[in-house]
Amino acid sequence: MPNYPSNNEFHKNVVKLLQAARSQVVRQVNHTMVHTYFEIGKMIVEEEQLGKDRAEYGAHLVKDLSTFLTKELGKGFSMTNLQQMRSFYLVYQKQQTVSAEFKLSWSHYIKLMRIEDENQRRFYEIEAVQNNWSVRELNRQFDSALYERLSLSRDKQGVRELSEKGQVISQPIDSVKDPYILEFLDLKEETRYSESDLENAIIDKLEHFLLEMGKGFTFVARQKRISFNEDHFYLDLVFYNRLLKCFVIIDLKIGKIKHQDLGQMQMYVNYYDRHVKLKDENNTIGIILCQDKNETLVEITGVLGEC
């Protein structure tokens, strides 16, 4: 084999070009998606104004639109999502700042819409654009009360530098995994596995696992995503029991059950009871499978724990 010279620099330049292209694609997708949702929100508001009883007509309008869009285009058009688009238009219709160009992602704007003070909202928006904050970083800065601290501090630059330590810069691949982008492009969502070894073992022997669980269990979903505003959660396993007439959610944990695990499961159960189960079905059951558990925690919370 001939001894060719190293092409490390050449390889690096190709990688840089591809990364730049991916970043550009993500920016363009976000730009198009946010503008589209703004226009949908505008159309909803304008259509609502035609109704005699705006509150009643508006609720009916969003519900019908959600049903139609879901049937025609698939996921991403729940009543909650459409209401967010409506709110987005109402919040940003008159603001003539950097937001007019919508330089952030839809996930960013969902967070920003929840900030009631206009000056504070504009501050975080401008900072997010200028500093390339991910949604995670935006949340961290907001939770640390950066706006209030800068307003009260004499050494504003010093506070800002302190707040930026540990900053997380989003990469194109992270944005592509954003469920909102996947829904907008009608792409299949790749499952994200937690406690993957245990989960894969259960799936590989699903028939035996169902027999161990008891009678009447049917498999519904794996890594089922549910969303609250800009936060996304993944339910490890979802079953339905035909005899009990209820959904059964299973969360897999390696190690000891913690307070936050029980609270998270309770949130999953409440979500299914409010948004998924039918009126003639019984309340959802949550089960946490783990290696170790605190009996007192499980009993107080009312969530089943099995080891």
Summary of the structure (lengths in Angstrom):
residues: 307
radius of gyration: 23.5
end to end distance: 57.5
largest distance: 81.8
contacts: 821
relative contact order: 0.07
helix: 57%
strand: 14%
